[in-house]
Amino acid sequence: MFIYSILPSYRGFSKPTSDTEMAQINLKLDSEQLAKTDYLAGCRSTTRTSYIREAIAQYNAIIEREVLARKFLDASMKCRGENLKVNREMEAAEFDIEEERASQH
């Protein structure tokens, strides 16, 4: 699964053209981590490869949410700054109108 909204480019990686097309990677784990991975994959009645693929997908989803949250926060802070500026301008305009009314009476 690819999330197009947060990934600006794939920088040399190409999107798979079908669900069956998979890239191959080489992953080095220490013996303790490998044993734990094999044990837990067995507990779930799945292969090591499937277990690792699922773990990566879950971790990617977590990181994607963090990236989106940061983007939303950044956008919110930008809007907040603009809103404060507009509020100050409106307050200044209201003050000018009230002064003008007071001077007319």
Wavefront OBJ file of the C-alpha trace (Angstrom):
o trace
v 0.000 0.000 0.000
v 1.339 3.445 -0.872
v 0.147 6.654 0.729
v 0.494 9.241 -1.992
v -0.590 12.184 0.131
v 2.543 12.258 2.294
v 5.257 10.752 0.142
v 6.668 13.401 -2.190
v 8.598 10.899 -4.327
v 9.914 7.368 -4.262
v 13.527 8.461 -4.933
v 14.630 5.630 -7.165
v 12.013 3.130 -6.050
v 9.184 2.227 -8.334
v 5.649 1.449 -7.300
v 4.710 -2.224 -7.832
v 2.436 -2.689 -10.827
v 0.503 -5.577 -9.249
v -0.087 -7.172 -5.862
v 2.166 -10.125 -6.716
v 5.206 -8.114 -7.820
v 7.573 -7.802 -4.840
v 11.056 -6.382 -4.435
v 13.619 -8.413 -2.557
v 15.698 -7.044 0.311
v 18.499 -8.405 2.460
v 17.908 -8.040 6.205
v 20.462 -8.834 8.886
v 19.261 -9.666 12.401
v 21.201 -10.790 15.432
v 20.536 -14.379 16.490
v 18.304 -13.377 19.424
v 16.102 -11.158 17.246
v 15.898 -13.850 14.562
v 14.921 -16.517 17.105
v 12.234 -14.244 18.556
v 10.946 -13.432 15.061
v 10.778 -17.112 14.097
v 9.052 -18.012 17.367
v 6.433 -15.262 17.088
v 5.820 -15.981 13.404
v 5.236 -19.617 14.379
v 2.819 -18.546 17.124
v 0.820 -16.750 14.459
v 1.050 -19.700 12.064
v 2.738 -17.589 9.421
v 6.082 -17.512 7.675
v 8.996 -15.377 8.787
v 8.709 -13.358 5.582
v 5.010 -12.713 6.065
v 5.555 -11.784 9.707
v 8.302 -9.279 8.840
v 6.253 -7.856 5.941
v 3.294 -7.302 8.287
v 5.549 -5.716 10.929
v 6.994 -3.298 8.379
v 3.506 -2.406 7.128
v 2.353 -1.673 10.686
v 5.443 0.400 11.446
v 5.036 2.330 8.183
v 1.428 3.119 9.148
v 2.600 4.474 12.516
v 5.269 6.656 10.928
v 2.857 7.885 8.228
v 0.432 8.987 10.971
v 3.277 10.811 12.739
v 4.276 12.554 9.496
v 0.668 13.594 8.803
v 0.223 14.799 12.387
v 3.359 16.947 12.039
v 2.095 18.366 8.715
v -1.316 19.159 10.233
v 0.349 20.818 13.231
v 2.609 22.884 10.978
v -0.352 23.964 8.841
v -2.376 24.753 11.951
v 0.417 26.931 13.342
v 0.653 28.803 10.029
v -3.112 29.388 10.061
v -2.953 30.429 13.698
v -0.410 33.108 12.882
v -2.523 34.419 10.031
v -5.665 34.335 12.195
v -3.940 36.349 14.931
v -2.848 38.913 12.348
v -6.404 39.217 10.973
v -7.825 39.491 14.509
v -5.411 42.344 15.334
v -6.390 44.137 12.118
v -10.097 43.701 12.914
v -9.608 44.963 16.469
v -7.718 47.990 15.156
v -10.477 48.689 12.635
v -13.171 48.383 15.339
v -11.214 50.737 17.611
v -10.952 53.286 14.785
v -14.717 53.043 14.123
v -15.534 53.466 17.834
v -13.203 56.498 18.084
v -14.837 58.049 15.039
v -18.331 57.515 16.478
v -17.289 58.951 19.838
v -15.842 62.049 18.189
v -19.063 62.622 16.258
v -21.166 62.800 19.404
l 1 2 3 4 5 6 7 8 9 10 11 12 13 14 15 16 17 18 19 20 21 22 23 24 25 26 27 28 29 30 31 32 33 34 35 36 37 38 39 40 41 42 43 44 45 46 47 48 49 50 51 52 53 54 55 56 57 58 59 60 61 62 63 64 65 66 67 68 69 70 71 72 73 74 75 76 77 78 79 80 81 82 83 84 85 86 87 88 89 90 91 92 93 94 95 96 97 98 99 100 101 102 103 104 105
